[in-house]
């Protein structure tokens, strides 16, 4: 159970960040170009993490690499507290945070898939996305609370430290009770070929298909667009907490889709 619970805590923290950024972006006292740079900094960090994630997983082991990712994301949060004052710090903080959370997106599903039994491996991996989506909803609701209560704009920028950082601490503490799940230590679940045939060629076909699907999904730009959801809703005519509420509704749709995948994937 803990082998699933701890990664899901990390997924929850990772999902909260886009929801918080969407709410806080409207408070960034800069032009559109600077806002785009702020958002793209995390995307750049995630790209770097996608390249380094597999290497770190094999070099350090799954658990140690996950722990490193948690520390990187945690140490980036103080930079975001001064985003309104020093934009260079905001950019640096977002890049480092994006790198840490990007490692999460590689390492957490990998660890889950390698430690869960055949009968629930797909469901458990789908719950990674469910937990990620749930974090996004909570992040959006935090922004809704800030806007609805008329709190200071600076509070929106402190949410990363007030909300995300404690969850990352829980993840890091929990990671110390996990056992390694490497191919060489005998704890890794082996993957058996289903009746799709083709041997090595069949594996390559499935790999290429998965890569094409992921590439097309990324090409929609939805990962970046969701950061601007509150800003777009505001420009469309919604004001204050209404824009944040609309953002939360969109993220609920993602949560429902993740729940459906968890229900049906192993069937």
N, C-alpha and C positions, 0 to 999 in steps of 0.2 A: 504493500500500500504506500509506504513512504517513497518508494522508487517512482511512483506516479505523482504523489502529492507535492513533493519538493519541486520538480520541473513545472508543475502547473502553477505554483506560486510565482516562479520566474516568468512564465507566460503571462500571468495576470499583470505583473509589474510592467512588462514590455508593452502590453496592450493599453495600459493607462496613459502612457506618454503621448501618443498621437491625440487622444482625447483632451488632454490638458493643453497641449500645444495649440490645438484648434481654438480653444477658449481664450488662451493667452495671446494668440497672434493679433487679435483685434486691439490689444493694448500696446503693441510694439510701436514706439513713437518714431517710426521711420517710414519711408516710402515703400511702394510695392516691390521694387527691385531688392531692397534690403530684406523684406519679408521672404521673398523667394530664396534669397541666399541663406537665410536662417533655416528654412525648411530643407533646402537641398544639402546643407551641411550634414544632416543626419543621414540622408540618402547616400552621400559619399562615404560616410563611415560604414554604412551597411554593406556597400559594395566591397570595401576593403575587407570587411569581416567575412563576407561570403567566399573570398579568396583564401583567407587565412584560417577559416574555421575548421576545415577538414584536416589541414596540417597540424593545427594545435590539438585536435581531438586524438590524432594518432601519436603525436609526439608526447603530450602530457597525460593522455588518458582522458576519458570522457568527463569524469567527475572534476578533476583538477582544472580542465579547460573551462567547464561550466562555472567553477568557482572564480576563476580569473575573469571571466566575462562579467560576473556579478560585481566584482570589485571595480572593474573599469567603469561600468554603468553608475555605480554608487559614487565614485570619486568625481564623476563629471557633474553631479548635481549642484555643488556649490557655485560653479561657474554660471549656472542659469539664474541664480538669485540676483546677480548684478547685471542681467541682460539689458535692463532699461537704461543703465548708466554707461556700460562699456560694451558696445556691440561686438568688438573683437573677442571678448570673453564669451559672449553668447555663441558666436560661431564656433569657437574652440570647444566649448562645452557640448554643443549639439553634435559636433563631429565625434568627440570621444564617446558621448552617450550613444550615438548611432552605431559606433563600432562595437560597444559592449552589447547592446541589444541585438545587433546583427549577428553576433556570435550566439546569442540565445536562440535565434531563429534557425541556426544550423545545428547547434549542439543539443538543445532540449528535445526536439523530435527524434533525433538520432538516439539519444539515451533511452527515451521512452520505447522506441521500436525495438531496441536491443535487449530490453529487460522485461518485456511483457510477453506472456505466453501466447501461442498462436490464436486461441479462441477470442482474445480480446485485444490483440495488438492494434488492429485497425481502429477500434473504438477508442482505445487509450490515446492513440496518436491524434485522432480527431478531437479529443477533449483538450489537446494542446491549443487548437484554434478556438475552441469554445471558451477556454479560460482567457485567451488573448482578447477575444471579442468582449467578454464580460468586463475585463479591465478597461477596455475602451469606453464602455457604457458608464462605468463608475467615474472615469476621468471626465466624461462629458457632463455627468450629473454634478461633479465638483464645480465645473465651470458654470453650470446652471445656478448652483447655490451662490456662487460669488456674484454673478450678475443679478440674480433675483434679490439678494440681500443688500445690493448697492454698496458692497465693500470696496475698499481701496483697490485700485488697479494693481498695486504691487503685490497684493495677496495672490493674484493669479500666478505670478511668477514664483511665489514661494511654495506653491503646491507641490512642485517636484521634490522639495526637501521635506515638506510636511507630510506628504502622502506616499510618494514613490519610494523615497529613501528608506522608511521603516519596513516596507515590504521587501526591499532588496536585502535588508539586514536579516529578516526572517528567512529569506532564501539562503543566504550565506550560512546562517546557523544550521539550517536544515541540511545543507549540502555535506556537513561533516558527519552525518549519520548514514550517508549513502556509501555503498560499496562500489568499487570500480566495475565497469561493464565493458571490458575490453575482450577482444577475440582470444587473447592469449591466457586469460585468467580463468576460463572455464565457466564464467557466469553469463556469457553472452548467449542470447537466444539465437539459434541458427535459423536461417530462412530457407524454406524448402520450395522447390519449383512446383508451381501448380500445373494443372493439365493444359497449359497453353503451348507446350512443345517448343522445339527449336533449339534446345541446348543453349550454347553460348550465344548463338545468333538471336535466339528468343530473348535472352537477357538484354542484349544490345538494343533490340527493337523496343522493348519496354522502357529502357533508359532514354532512348531518343524521344519516344512519345511523351514521357514525363517532362523532359526538358522543353519540348515544343509547347506543351500546355502551360508550363510555368512562364515561358518567355512571352507567350501571347497574353497571359494574365497580367504580367508586369507591364506589357506594352500599353495596356489601358491607362496606366498612370494612376490607378485608384489609390495606391499606397501614398502617393504625394497629394492627390486631390483632397483626400479626407482631412489633411492638415488645414485646408482652407475652408472647410465646410461652414464654420461659424461666420467667417468673413464673407463668404458668398451669400449666405442667408441674410446677413445684414445688408449687403448691397442690393439684395432682391426685395428689400422692404421690411423684413422682420427686424425688430429692435430688442436689445437687451436680452433678457432671459428667454424670449421666444426663439431667437436664433440658436441659443444653446439647447433648447428643448428639441428643436428640429434636428440638430446634430445627434442628440441622444436617440431619437427615433430611427435615424439611418443606421446607427450602430446596433440597435436592437435587431434590425433586419439581418445584419451579419451574424448576430448571435443565434438567431433562429436557423439560419443556413448551416452553421457549424453544428448545432444540435441535431439537425436532420442527418447530416453526414455521419455523426456519431452513432445514430440509431441504425442506419442502413448499411454502413460500410462493411461490417463483418457478415452481413447476410448475403 
